Amino acid sequence: MALQYVDMSNIKFLLHEVHKVGDLARYPEYSEYDDDSISMIVETLKELADTYLFPYLEECDRTGVKYENGKVTVHPQVVKVMKMMGENGWIGAPYPVEAGGMQLPHMVAILNEFIFAAANNNLNGYPSLTMGAAGLIISFANDALKETYLEKMLTGKWQGTMALTEPQAGSSLSDITTTAIPTEDGHYKIKGTKTFISAGDYEGIENIVHLTLAKIEGAPTGAKGISLFVIPQKRPAAGGKLEPNGVATAGVFHKLGQRGYVTVQLALGDDDNCHGWLVGKPHHGLAYMFQMMNASRISVGTHAAAITSAAYHASLEFARERVQGRRWNERDLTLPQTEIINHPDIRRMLFMQKAVAEGGLSLVLQCTRYEDLHHVSEGEEKEKYDLLLELLTPLVKTFPADAGLQAVSNGLQVLGGSGFCEDYPLEQYYRDIRIMSIYEGTTGIQSLDLLGRKVQLQQGKAFKLFLAETQQTIAAAAEIPALQKYAGQLKSEVENLVGVTKHLGKIAATGDIELFLADATPYQQMFSLIAIAWQWLKQGIVASSVLQAGEKSGDDLIFYESKIHTMKYFFVYQLPETRALTTSITSGEKLTVLGDKDLLI
Ligand SMILES: Cc1cc2nc3c(=O)[nH]c(=O)nc-3n(C[C@H](O)[C@H](O)[C@H](O)COP(=O)(O)OP(=O)(O)OC[C@H]3O[C@@H](n4cnc5c(N)ncnc54)[C@H](O)[C@@H]3O)c2cc1C
């Protein structure tokens, strides 16, 4: 078992030096948290992850989930983690103090998810979902619902879920058919089937609170008719008791990865006795749920970057110990074999993993910084950070998921045959990360959102704001002789992105929307590479100025030199992939659009 799964020096570098979390302390909302206290919080998180999560990674996978006699059992550590997270206030970390939270900057709260998911991505999902579900109640529910549910959820006694998907409505949520019929008692009678519900049922937890999308009888068709309900597995009754609420588990899914993180199918109201309570106004449910979906998209990207980080450290450790062959310039067979970390091909795969993990985490922190700045600012500034966050959300979800999968595959490859076997964690990481490109909106759906909606937001205002952000970084890097080359490369990549976006805009103007959106995914991949290069250039600027000052030595010096080296790796090996993507996107061919005859045979 590898000993390390995150690099704390990297976390602190990104948090304090690149993304300047300490700046936030000047706002009253975050005045409790300065650089020192934040460092202590992050250290505490690592200690908790070392104790409660990391030792159980393999066990959670091997124990899996059992469904027998209508009961779902998971690894006993799930309930212990929920309790620990609740008792220490982590489930409410980013929420206001008056709502029972810690009012921690999102930049710090997200590191909770990063460190925990790197330690054990099977266990981390349970409190993470509860946090998101409680957030919906805080933002949109009435006082009675808050009174009944919040404290129980924030203390980890009750699990929270998001119940959106139905067998016939996955990506297309407007097609959900779960119905809600009003009653005179103030609640609604619910009937329907929800599928693929994470953390949807398990023994050992007092209750499970499903934040559920349904349509009130007679509601308008499509997304405009969707409402949000609180549907508890057991409904609170007189005397503080809990009684069954018509929520039945129809089965559990047997999955490729995340086998310790239960996913169930739920039958709601088969017994005509499922009560739901409306959250906020009728027919506003999807808009409300977007709060949780957007937060979850950032979380999923964070979890993917976290698994990539864990896989990188496991393969790095292996590569330092495994000896095989000799260096190509030392072919003397009487010499001992060399550690595989000395082979360029292994180094290429390790740098790729490092570039994706650390570049991905940097984008996560960039997004959560925008979230924090949006929270504390007003007027135009507030709108600016909101737009930037909207634009970058599909990228921060998909890049760590998709590039992370390739990175973890590289990690597995570094181990050779051992990577394919259960004796090492790489095969589990490879299986576990695969889901990140699917749930919370597939890569395809995120890409459509980016090109079809986010790039167009307010006549391209979000896109222009992103260009301004990158230009600022490029200008700062151009002042540093060692970075000029990379600043120039990113400048030309951004210009190319603008050109490709205009090219696609012309297709959109013809009204052929299917053709316009046909290459949304390659476009997203290109955009993501540029966003990550921007994050690497930011890191390069900080590392260069530290190295310029000449005050570092030993491991510290190596840390900053490694940053510059990994930045160069990204610019030389990964960023140029945009050129191939550009060629495909602007080819003028219509190879993926269905023509008169279907040639997919
Ligand atoms: C392990 C797991 C846990 C999950 N947890 C939850 C949960 O807690 N709560 C919850 O509500 N849901 C959950 N989900 C559901 C998940 O969000 C959906 O599986 C996902 O959104 C995709 O929906 P689908 O499976 O129905 O696939 P589909 O929507 O059928 O999509 C199939 C393929 O078609 C593509 N596609 C679909 N529509 C279009 C389109 N218009 N244009 C182009 N391509 C399209 C998709 O990108 C995808 O590649 C979970 C799923 C899994 C597997």
PDBQT file of the ligand as one rigid body, heavy atoms in Angstrom, charges set to zero:
ROOT
HETATM    1  C1  LIG A 701     -22.713   5.100  -9.870  1.00  0.00    +0.000 C 
HETATM    2  C2  LIG A 701     -23.727   6.144 -10.197  1.00  0.00    +0.000 A 
HETATM    3  C3  LIG A 701     -24.159   7.013  -9.228  1.00  0.00    +0.000 A 
HETATM    4  C4  LIG A 701     -25.141   7.970  -9.523  1.00  0.00    +0.000 A 
HETATM    5  N1  LIG A 701     -25.621   8.780  -8.537  1.00  0.00    +0.000 NA
HETATM    6  C5  LIG A 701     -26.722   9.546  -8.791  1.00  0.00    +0.000 A 
HETATM    7  C6  LIG A 701     -27.387  10.235  -7.737  1.00  0.00    +0.000 A 
HETATM    8  O1  LIG A 701     -26.969  10.211  -6.584  1.00  0.00    +0.000 OA
HETATM    9  N2  LIG A 701     -28.521  10.915  -8.034  1.00  0.00    +0.000 N 
HETATM   10  C7  LIG A 701     -29.035  10.966  -9.300  1.00  0.00    +0.000 A 
HETATM   11  O2  LIG A 701     -30.071  11.582  -9.509  1.00  0.00    +0.000 OA
HETATM   12  N3  LIG A 701     -28.407  10.342 -10.324  1.00  0.00    +0.000 NA
HETATM   13  C8  LIG A 701     -27.276   9.629 -10.097  1.00  0.00    +0.000 A 
HETATM   14  N4  LIG A 701     -26.657   8.961 -11.118  1.00  0.00    +0.000 N 
HETATM   15  C9  LIG A 701     -27.193   9.084 -12.459  1.00  0.00    +0.000 C 
HETATM   16  C10 LIG A 701     -26.264   9.823 -13.407  1.00  0.00    +0.000 C 
HETATM   17  O3  LIG A 701     -26.268  11.191 -13.136  1.00  0.00    +0.000 OA
HETATM   18  C11 LIG A 701     -26.685   9.465 -14.837  1.00  0.00    +0.000 C 
HETATM   19  O4  LIG A 701     -26.331   8.111 -15.044  1.00  0.00    +0.000 OA
HETATM   20  C12 LIG A 701     -26.080  10.353 -15.878  1.00  0.00    +0.000 C 
HETATM   21  O5  LIG A 701     -26.537  11.674 -15.767  1.00  0.00    +0.000 OA
HETATM   22  C13 LIG A 701     -26.370   9.854 -17.293  1.00  0.00    +0.000 C 
HETATM   23  O6  LIG A 701     -27.713   9.494 -17.446  1.00  0.00    +0.000 OA
HETATM   24  P1  LIG A 701     -28.067   8.050 -18.062  1.00  0.00    +0.000 P 
HETATM   25  O7  LIG A 701     -27.304   7.027 -17.323  1.00  0.00    +0.000 OA
HETATM   26  O8  LIG A 701     -29.528   7.914 -18.096  1.00  0.00    +0.000 OA
HETATM   27  O9  LIG A 701     -27.479   8.086 -19.515  1.00  0.00    +0.000 OA
HETATM   28  P2  LIG A 701     -28.199   8.730 -20.792  1.00  0.00    +0.000 P 
HETATM   29  O10 LIG A 701     -28.798  10.033 -20.440  1.00  0.00    +0.000 OA
HETATM   30  O11 LIG A 701     -29.066   7.716 -21.408  1.00  0.00    +0.000 OA
HETATM   31  O12 LIG A 701     -26.946   8.996 -21.714  1.00  0.00    +0.000 OA
HETATM   32  C14 LIG A 701     -26.306   7.946 -22.471  1.00  0.00    +0.000 C 
HETATM   33  C15 LIG A 701     -25.281   8.593 -23.389  1.00  0.00    +0.000 C 
HETATM   34  O13 LIG A 701     -25.946   9.471 -24.301  1.00  0.00    +0.000 OA
HETATM   35  C16 LIG A 701     -25.399  10.764 -24.230  1.00  0.00    +0.000 C 
HETATM   36  N5  LIG A 701     -26.476  11.732 -24.425  1.00  0.00    +0.000 N 
HETATM   37  C17 LIG A 701     -27.651  11.793 -23.762  1.00  0.00    +0.000 A 
HETATM   38  N6  LIG A 701     -28.385  12.814 -24.220  1.00  0.00    +0.000 NA
HETATM   39  C18 LIG A 701     -27.673  13.420 -25.175  1.00  0.00    +0.000 A 
HETATM   40  C19 LIG A 701     -27.869  14.559 -26.001  1.00  0.00    +0.000 A 
HETATM   41  N7  LIG A 701     -28.998  15.286 -25.932  1.00  0.00    +0.000 N 
HETATM   42  N8  LIG A 701     -26.894  14.919 -26.867  1.00  0.00    +0.000 NA
HETATM   43  C20 LIG A 701     -25.756  14.209 -26.934  1.00  0.00    +0.000 A 
HETATM   44  N9  LIG A 701     -25.500  13.128 -26.182  1.00  0.00    +0.000 NA
HETATM   45  C21 LIG A 701     -26.445  12.738 -25.302  1.00  0.00    +0.000 A 
HETATM   46  C22 LIG A 701     -24.747  10.871 -22.873  1.00  0.00    +0.000 C 
HETATM   47  O14 LIG A 701     -23.680  11.828 -22.857  1.00  0.00    +0.000 OA
HETATM   48  C23 LIG A 701     -24.249   9.447 -22.652  1.00  0.00    +0.000 C 
HETATM   49  O15 LIG A 701     -22.986   9.283 -23.226  1.00  0.00    +0.000 OA
HETATM   50  C24 LIG A 701     -25.649   8.049 -10.841  1.00  0.00    +0.000 A 
HETATM   51  C25 LIG A 701     -25.169   7.185 -11.828  1.00  0.00    +0.000 A 
HETATM   52  C26 LIG A 701     -24.239   6.235 -11.517  1.00  0.00    +0.000 A 
HETATM   53  C27 LIG A 701     -23.789   5.284 -12.603  1.00  0.00    +0.000 C 
ENDROOT
TORSDOF 0
